[in-house]
Amino acid sequence: MSADWALIGGSFLVAIVVGMTGMGGGALMTPMMMLFFNVPPLAAVSSDLVASAVMKPVGSVVHLRRGTVNLPLAGWLCVGSVPAAFCGVFLARAFAVTDAVKYALGVALLLAVAGMAIKSWLGGRGGTSNAHEIVVRPIPTLLVGTVGGLVVGVSSVGSGSLIVVALLVLYPALKANQLVGTDLVQAVPLVAAAALGHLLYGDFQLDLTLSLLIGSIPGVYLGARISSRAPGGLIRAVLAIVLLASALKLLDASNTLTVWALVAATVVTIVGWRVRAAAQGSSESTDLAPTR
């Protein structure tokens, strides 16, 4: 059993982004293994999920101690996501005969990018309610968990990017840290169920997973340490562009299309960043204007 130092370095860099943004673990780690290390799709998904199952509980304990978790909401998400994630493994197993896992992951990444864009535009509408004052809507929440769990079981993507965005739309009164905390707690049994399914029926590789953990654990810690100093909006914009590039390559897009799509995304990001900065500057000027 030997460690893959290149993979350790790659997982370390990805984990820094995860620690800084709170999302993008499966959306970055799995494509990285497939695109740069030629890991088969099912093996990449299996190893990534098992590694995530080891790391997820750490962050959820922090949020539980801070009281930024809506336990009834997390519970209803788990009712849908846990069995769906386990079923997703069987779909991934069936897809493994073809390239369907790769294409499913590409579509999931495009959904994640769209979700991050929506979250960015709706970010200013974050609520101020206490996490325990939110009225839970069981059926829509269960459906969100079911869809998210199925996507996670098939592609390892969705426990952060997709479900957080769905919760943001469904429960706009939740603060950002409450959204992240609630999603992180429900993601523990979700990822554990998907990981168990892949251990039993997937293509789990111990060497691969150990290399991911060796690089990811210090990377997540470092990313969390510097997250308070780095501009969160800029980091998420860069992450969205990286996810877009990964999605297009997984979907076998041509290099020309990929380059033009990334140029367009970069231009939109810069324009949006300047518009938002100008709006914030105008708002601050109005607040500071003397009153008569």
N, C-alpha and C positions, 0 to 999 in steps of 0.2 A: 504494500500500500504506500503510494508516494503522492505528495502534494503537487498540484499543478500551479507553479508560481505565477504564470501569466494569468491564469483564471483567478487566482487569489488577488492579484493586482487589479484586475477588471472588476471583480465583485467589491473590492474596497472602494473604488471610485464610484460605482453605482450606489453603494450603501451611503456614501457621503451625501449624494443627491437625495436619497430617501430620507436621511436624517434631517436635511435642511428643509425639505418640502413636505414631508409627511406622506408622500405617495410616490408611486412609480416603481415599487419593488419588483413585482412580477412583470410590469410593463417594460422594464428596462433589462432586468436580469435574464429573463428567458430569451428575448431576442438577441442579447449579447452572446449567450452561449451558442445559439443557433447560427448567428451570422459570422461571428469571429472565431469560434472554437469548433465549428462543425459538429456540435452535439445534436444527435437526432431529436426531433421535436418532442416525442413522448418522454424521452430521458430528461430533456431540459425542463419540461413542465414538472415531472415527478420530483426531481432533485430540488428545484426551486421551492416547491410547496413544502417539502419536508424541512428544508432550511428555514422557511418562513414560520413553520409551526414551532420551531425552537426559539425564534426571536420575538414573535408577536406578544407573548405574555408579559415581557418586560415593560413595554410601553403601556399596556393596559393596566398594570398595577399602579403606575404613576397616576394615570387619569382617575382610577378608582379612589386613590387617596386624596386627590384634589376635588372630588365630588363633581367632576365634569362628565358624568355618565348617566344617561337615562336608562336604567335597568329594564323597565317594562318594554321600552322601545327596542333595546338590544335583544330582549327575549323573543319578541315577535319576529324580528329579523332572523334569528337563529332557527325558529320553527320552520321557516321557508328555506333558508340557505343551507342548513346542514344536510338534510336528505338530498337536496338538489345537487350539492357539491359532490356527494358520493355517487349520485347517478351520472354526473358529468364525467366521472372517470371512465365509466363504461362507454360513453360516447367517444371519449378520447381514444380508448382502446380500439374501438371500431374504426375510427378515423385514421389510426396509425398505419393502416395498410396503404393509404394514399397520402397526399399532401394536405389533407383537409385540416389537420391540426394547425399547420402553418398558416393556412388561409383564415381559419377561425381566430387565430391570434392576431393576424393583421387587421381583421374587422374589429376585434375587441380594442385594439390600440386606437383605431380611428374613432371609435365611440368614446374612448378615454380622452382623446384630444378635444373632441366636441364638448364633452362634459366639463373639461377644464376651462374651455373658453366660456361656456355658460356660467360656470362658477365665478370666473373672473369678472364678468359683466354684472352678475348678481351679488358680488362680494360686498358691495356697499350697502346692501339691504339686510345685512346680518342682524339677527334679533338680539334682544336684551333679556329674554326670559330666563329664569332659573331652569336648569335641566330637568328638575323634578316637577315643574309646573306645566309641562307640555302635555296636552291631551293626545294620547296615542290613538292612531287610526289603524286597527288591527289588520283589516283585509288589504288595504293598499301597501302597508308595511310588509305583510307576509309575501305579497307578490314581488315587491322589490327584492326581498331576501331570496326568493326562489330564483328569479332571473339572475341576480348577482351570483348566487351559489352555483348555478349551472355554468355560467361563464368562467368562474374560478376553477371549477372541476375540470373543464375542458382545456383552458388556456393558462391558468394561474393568474390571470389579470382580472381585476374587478373589485377585490376586497377593499381597495383604497379609492382609486379614481372613480369608478362607476357608482358604487353604493353611496359614497359621500355626496356626490352630485345629486343623486336621486333623493337623498335625505334633505338636501338643501332646498330642493323644489317642494318636497312634501311637507317639510316642517321649517318654514322660513323664520320662525321665531327663535330657533336654536342658534346660539352663538357658534362661532367657528370652532372654538376649542371643545364645545359640547358635541358638535358634529363629529370631530375627529375622535374624541374620547369614546363616544357611543359606538362608532364604527369599529374602532380598534378592539373594543371588548367583544363585540359580536363576531369579529374576524377570528378570534382565537379558536372557538369550536368549529367555525366554518373552515378555516385552513387545516385544522386538525382532521376533520372528516375527509377533506379532499386528499390530505397527505396519507391518511390511512388507506384510502381507496387506491392510491398510487403505489403504496407499499405492497398491497395485496395483488393488484391487477395491472399496475403500470410498468415502468421500466426504471425503477429506482437504482441509482448507482452510488454506493457509499463514498468512494473516492471523490466523486464530483461534488457531493453534498458537503463533505468535510472541507474541501477547498473553498466552497461558497461561504461556509461559516467562519473559517479562519480570516477571510477578507472582510466579510460583512459586519461582524460584531464590532471591531474597532472602527470601521468606516461609519456605521450608524452613530456610534458614540461621538465621533469627531464632528459629523454633520450636525448633530443636535447641539453641540457646544457652540458652533459658529453660526447657527441659524438666527440667533438674536441680533447679529451684527450685519448679516447680508440682507439686501432688499428682497423680501419674499416674492413680490410680484415679478421681479426680473428673473429670479430663479425658476419660478413656475413657467414663465414664458420660454426660457431656454429648454426646460424639460418638455414642454409641449412640442417644440420644434424637433427635439431628439426623438420623441415618440412618433411624430409624423414621418420622419425619415425611416424609422424602423418599420412602421406599418406599410409604407409604400414598397420597401424592399421585400418584406415578407409576402406581399401581394404580387410580387414579380413585376413591379412597375419599371419602366425603362429609366435609364440614368437621366435622360433629358427631362422626362416628366418629373422625376424626383427633384432634380436641381431647380426647375422652375417653381415647383410647389414650395420648396424650402425658401426660395427668394421671395415669393409672394407672402409666405407666412412671416418671414422676417420683416418685410416692409409693413405689413399689417400690425405686427407687434410694436415696431418703433413708432408708427403713427398713433396707435392706441395708447402707448406709454406717454407720448408727448401731450396728447389730448387730455388724458387723465391728470398729468402733472399741471397742465394749464388750468384745468378746472379746479384742482385743489388749491393752486395759487390764487385764483380768483376768489374762491370761497374764503381763504384766509384773509385776503385783503378786505373783503366785505365785513368779516368778523372784527377786524382791527380798526375799521373806519370809525371816526368819532361820531357820537350821537349828539343831537341837539335837543 
